[in-house]
Amino acid sequence: MAEQRRILLIGPSNIGDAILAGGVLQALAERFPQAHLTLVVGERAKPLFAEDPRVQTLVDADRFASPLGRIQLAAALWRYHPHVVADLRHTLYPLLLKPLQTWRYLRRPPRAVVHMRDRHLWALRAQVPEARLPRRGAVAAPGEGGAVWWSAKDAAHVAVLWRRWGLDGARRVVVISPGARSHIKRWLPEGFARVADRLIDDAGAQVVFSGEPDEKPVVDDILGLMRRRAVSAVGLTTIRQLGALMRRAQLVITNDSAALHLASAVDVPTLALFGPTDADKYGPTAARRRALRRRLFCAPCERPLCRFSHECMRFIGADEVYDAALQLLEKGARESP
């Protein structure tokens, strides 16, 4: 019997980047379906891949962050002796594991390859030429492969929430994710409140707010500013379950955050609001998408702190966001059978 191939994928550390790299995992799993795949990611990204049938060993890179830890991880990877190595973090491990192929791991994407998802796929092609690129828009159904995977249990949990909230499918559902790890990437709470109210009043939509548990104050502020009733899913879903929830919706409105990349990965119509970060690098990639931004002399600055008064986000108007959201909803309604 032939020896089972061993695949090592060194992935990003945070959730958003890990979602953008989901296509790389998908491509490796499709090219080497019988292989043992070890995935190394950061602690925040681990929940995205837990129980994923394509991943046989999941390693938390943050546990090996110290100098001694990096030596221990290098030794463990050496003993694993992978046949194929894909490194999306530009570490030194491939130099140890594949010294005769070092040149593959030193290459960088050309400037023409801008979006981070495409840059990850370019790196895969450079490092593992035999890998096949994933199908665009491929979605991970329970038990199947895809850019993002969720289990039947995840889908059942979302179905229970759907019934609890009375989202019966008679009205369009819009998921709004107003948070972001960096506060300067967040649009104004009063803007989200106005848009949500208009979606309910004028578009006849039902609105669900999503976010991580520590984003509850952000969502609570918006709900307090609204005239109409909306649903809060904050703290009720894992990142994978949020993907399953978004998949049921007709539109996702979000800042530049993990929620944006998740919405694109499950190919739901996406409206993204950009300020200090570059929409060309991190914008939505769903089949139906729109990125709103103000083209100011200082934006995108890609700085952790704003040097001025957050004009890049404040100058995005609620009416503009609503009009863009309505266009995506109406286009989706026309394309539905």
C-alpha positions in Angstrom: 0.0 0.0 0.0 1.3 3.4 -0.9 2.4 5.7 1.9 -0.2 8.3 2.9 0.9 11.7 1.8 1.4 14.3 4.5 0.4 18.0 3.8 1.5 20.9 6.0 -0.4 24.2 5.6 0.9 27.1 7.7 -2.0 29.6 7.8 -2.7 33.1 9.2 -3.2 33.9 12.8 -6.5 35.8 12.9 -10.0 34.9 11.8 -10.3 37.3 8.9 -7.1 36.3 7.2 -7.8 32.6 7.8 -11.2 33.0 6.0 -9.4 34.6 3.1 -7.0 31.6 3.0 -9.9 29.2 3.0 -9.5 28.7 -0.7 -6.0 27.4 -0.2 -7.2 24.7 2.2 -10.0 23.8 -0.2 -7.5 23.4 -3.1 -5.1 21.2 -1.1 -8.0 19.0 0.1 -9.3 18.6 -3.4 -5.9 17.9 -4.9 -4.9 15.4 -2.1 -8.2 14.0 -0.8 -6.6 11.0 0.9 -3.7 12.9 2.5 -3.2 13.6 6.2 -3.3 17.4 6.5 -1.8 19.4 9.3 -3.0 23.0 9.7 -1.0 25.5 11.8 -3.0 28.7 12.6 -3.3 31.2 15.4 -5.5 30.8 18.4 -8.2 33.1 17.1 -8.5 31.2 13.9 -8.7 27.7 15.4 -12.5 27.7 15.9 -13.0 28.2 12.2 -11.3 24.8 11.5 -12.2 22.7 14.6 -13.8 19.4 13.5 -13.3 20.2 9.8 -13.0 16.8 8.2 -10.3 18.1 5.8 -8.0 18.8 8.7 -6.6 15.8 10.6 -4.3 17.8 12.9 -4.9 21.4 14.0 -2.0 23.2 15.7 -2.2 26.4 17.6 0.8 28.5 16.5 0.4 30.9 19.4 1.3 28.2 21.9 4.8 28.1 20.3 5.3 31.9 20.1 8.4 32.0 22.4 11.9 31.3 21.0 11.9 27.9 22.7 8.4 27.2 21.4 9.4 27.9 17.8 12.3 25.4 18.2 9.8 22.9 19.6 7.4 23.4 16.7 10.2 23.2 14.2 11.2 19.8 15.7 7.7 18.5 15.6 7.2 19.6 12.0 10.5 17.9 11.1 9.4 14.6 12.7 6.1 15.0 10.8 8.2 15.1 7.5 5.5 16.5 5.2 5.5 15.7 1.5 3.9 19.0 0.6 4.3 22.4 2.4 2.3 25.5 1.8 3.3 28.5 3.9 1.1 31.6 3.9 2.9 33.3 6.8 6.4 33.5 5.3 8.0 31.6 8.1 11.4 29.9 8.1 10.0 26.4 8.5 9.9 25.6 4.7 13.7 26.3 4.6 14.1 23.5 7.2 11.5 21.1 5.7 12.1 21.8 1.9 15.7 23.1 1.6 15.9 22.2 -2.1 12.8 24.1 -2.9 13.6 27.2 -0.9 13.3 29.5 -3.9 9.5 28.7 -4.1 8.9 30.1 -0.7 11.0 33.3 -1.3 8.8 34.4 -4.2 6.3 37.2 -3.7 3.2 37.9 -5.7 3.5 40.6 -8.4 1.9 44.0 -7.8 -0.9 43.1 -10.2 -2.2 40.5 -7.7 -3.8 42.9 -5.2 -6.5 41.2 -3.2 -5.3 39.1 -0.2 -7.4 36.1 -1.2 -5.8 36.1 -4.7 -2.4 36.6 -3.1 -2.8 33.5 -1.0 -3.9 31.5 -4.0 -0.9 32.9 -6.0 1.4 31.7 -3.1 -0.2 28.3 -3.3 0.5 28.0 -7.0 4.1 29.1 -6.5 4.7 26.7 -3.6 2.6 23.7 -4.7 2.3 23.8 -8.5 0.3 20.6 -8.6 -2.5 22.0 -6.5 -5.7 22.9 -8.4 -7.3 26.2 -7.7 -10.7 26.1 -6.0 -14.0 26.8 -7.8 -15.1 30.4 -7.4 -18.0 30.8 -5.1 -17.7 27.2 -3.7 -19.5 26.9 -0.4 -19.0 24.4 2.3 -22.2 22.5 3.0 -22.3 20.2 6.0 -20.0 17.3 5.4 -18.6 18.8 2.2 -15.5 20.8 1.2 -15.5 24.5 0.6 -13.8 27.7 1.4 -15.6 27.7 4.8 -17.0 24.5 6.4 -19.7 24.0 8.9 -21.2 20.9 10.4 -24.8 19.6 10.3 -24.9 20.5 14.0 -24.0 24.1 13.2 -26.7 24.2 10.5 -29.3 22.8 13.0 -28.4 25.4 15.6 -28.9 28.2 13.0 -32.3 26.7 12.0 -33.4 26.8 15.7 -32.4 30.5 15.9 -34.2 31.2 12.6 -37.4 29.7 14.0 -37.0 31.5 17.4 -36.7 34.8 15.6 -39.7 34.2 13.3 -37.6 34.4 10.2 -39.9 32.3 8.1 -38.7 33.3 4.6 -41.7 35.4 3.8 -39.6 38.6 4.2 -36.0 39.3 3.1 -33.4 39.0 5.8 -30.4 41.4 6.1 -27.5 40.6 8.5 -25.7 43.7 9.7 -22.2 43.2 11.3 -21.3 46.6 12.7 -18.2 45.6 14.6 -14.5 45.3 13.8 -11.4 44.5 15.8 -10.1 48.1 15.2 -12.5 50.9 16.2 -11.4 53.1 13.4 -12.8 50.6 10.9 -16.3 50.9 12.3 -19.0 53.0 10.7 -21.2 55.2 12.9 -23.8 53.6 15.2 -26.4 56.2 14.2 -25.7 55.4 10.5 -26.4 51.7 11.1 -29.5 52.5 13.1 -30.9 54.7 10.3 -30.2 52.1 7.6 -31.7 49.3 9.6 -34.9 51.3 10.3 -35.2 52.1 6.6 -34.6 48.5 5.6 -37.5 47.5 7.9 -39.9 50.3 7.0 -39.2 50.9 3.3 -37.7 47.6 2.1 -39.9 45.2 4.2 -36.8 43.4 5.5 -36.0 41.7 8.7 -32.7 42.7 10.3 -30.3 40.6 12.3 -27.3 42.1 14.0 -24.3 39.9 14.5 -21.0 40.3 16.4 -18.6 38.7 18.8 -19.5 38.8 22.5 -17.2 41.8 23.2 -19.1 43.7 20.4 -22.3 43.6 22.4 -22.1 47.2 23.5 -21.7 48.3 19.9 -24.9 46.4 18.8 -26.8 47.5 22.0 -26.0 51.2 21.1 -27.4 50.7 17.6 -30.5 48.9 18.9 -31.1 51.8 21.4 -31.0 54.3 18.5 -33.5 52.4 16.3 -37.2 53.0 16.1 -38.0 49.5 14.9 -37.3 46.1 16.3 -34.3 44.1 15.1 -32.8 40.8 16.3 -29.4 40.5 18.0 -27.4 37.3 17.3 -24.4 38.6 19.3 -22.9 35.8 21.3 -25.3 33.2 20.0 -23.2 31.8 17.2 -19.7 30.6 16.6 -17.9 31.9 13.6 -18.9 28.9 11.5 -22.5 29.1 12.6 -22.5 32.8 11.6 -21.4 31.6 8.1 -24.4 29.3 8.0 -26.7 32.1 9.2 -25.4 34.5 6.6 -25.9 31.9 3.9 -29.6 32.0 4.6 -29.8 35.8 4.3 -30.4 38.0 1.2 -27.7 40.6 2.2 -24.9 41.3 4.6 -23.8 44.8 5.5 -20.5 45.0 7.3 -17.4 47.0 8.0 -13.9 45.7 7.0 -13.9 42.7 9.4 -14.0 39.0 9.6 -17.7 39.1 9.0 -17.0 40.7 5.5 -14.7 37.9 4.5 -17.1 35.3 5.9 -20.0 36.7 3.9 -17.9 36.6 0.7 -16.8 33.1 1.5 -20.4 31.8 1.6 -21.2 34.0 -1.5 -24.0 36.0 0.0 -24.6 39.5 -1.5 -22.3 41.8 0.5 -22.2 45.6 1.1 -18.9 46.6 2.7 -18.1 50.0 4.3 -14.4 51.0 4.0 -12.4 53.8 5.5 -8.8 53.4 6.6 -8.2 50.1 4.9 -7.8 49.3 1.2 -10.9 47.9 -0.4 -8.9 46.7 -3.3 -6.9 44.4 -1.0 -9.6 43.4 1.4 -12.9 44.2 -0.3 -15.9 41.8 -0.8 -15.5 39.0 -3.4 -19.1 37.6 -3.5 -20.7 37.4 -6.9 -23.0 40.3 -5.9 -21.0 42.9 -3.9 -20.4 46.6 -3.4 -17.8 48.5 -1.4 -18.5 52.0 -0.3 -15.6 54.4 0.6 -14.7 58.1 0.5 -11.8 58.9 -1.7 -9.9 61.3 0.5 -6.3 62.3 0.3 -5.6 60.4 3.5 -7.5 57.2 2.7 -6.8 54.4 2.7 -4.0 55.2 5.3 -3.9 51.6 6.8 -2.8 53.2 10.1 -3.9 51.9 13.5 -4.9 55.4 14.6 -6.5 58.2 12.7 -4.5 61.4 12.3 -7.6 63.5 11.7 -11.3 63.1 12.7 -12.3 59.8 11.1 -13.6 61.5 8.0 -13.2 58.5 5.8 -16.0 56.7 7.8 -18.0 59.7 9.0 -18.5 61.0 5.4 -20.3 57.8 4.3 -24.0 58.8 4.4 -26.8 56.6 5.6 -28.9 57.3 2.5 -26.0 56.2 0.3 -25.7 53.0 2.3 -29.4 52.3 2.1 -29.6 52.9 -1.6 -26.7 50.5 -2.2 -28.3 47.9 0.0 -31.6 48.3 -1.8 -29.9 47.8 -5.2 -28.3 44.6 -4.1 -31.6 43.3 -2.6 -33.6 44.2 -5.7 -31.0 42.7 -8.0 -31.1 39.5 -6.0 -34.9 39.4 -6.1 -34.9 39.8 -9.9 -32.4 36.9 -10.3 -34.3 34.6 -8.0 -36.3 31.9 -9.8 
